[in-house]
Amino acid sequence: MGFYKVTVGVMGSSKSARAIAEVQNLKVRNLKTLVIKPELDTRDGGYICSRLIKDKVKADILLNPEESLPIDEIISNNYDYIVVDEFHMLSEMQVKELYQISAISSTNVSMYGLRMSWKGTPFSSAALALAYADEIEIIKMVDKDQHTLSHHIKYTNGIPSPLGENENTIVVGDLDKTSYTTVSKLDFYKIYKMLGQVEK
């Protein structure tokens, strides 16, 4: 049986940098490692990259949200580790399949991603992964008042996007039109109260 570790943090908290460092460390130790990245993460092509470091790691699998993991093939390859970046973009089925691999083989699974969507609600895949986790690491960041940064605000053309907008995922795309700010839950609710989008 392997372990199932989930590391979560807000945008800019070094999640991808840590994933890259873990893969590099595992390969230096000659541990057989499978690197997975969701196909929905269109940044940087088939690589895991970080804005904090220059290093990058090539993904072995770009996982489409509609496809299943080749569980039997992965197990037969006797991987020591599976490292997943941006796991919140996986489907719930894929999160469950990774958990199954850790349960029925000796492969360890280590996943990095976000807990919360920009609407202030947990990603369903993140909630499931955290429930399955044998170990949870939360990368803590604070603002100038020492409030924990836990939420994101999506800005479209410089204006906070309505919480009623259908789009739920966080995708860094056209930064001329869309950007994100990381805030505490206090500031998140202050801003959306001012906009009349949450109850006072």
Helices and strands as residue ranges (DSSP letters): E 4-8, H 15-28, E 33-38, E 47-49, E 56-58, E 61-63, H 71-76, E 81-85, G 87-89, H 92-104, E 108-113, H 124-132, E 135-138, E 149-156, E 159-160, E 178-184, H 185-194
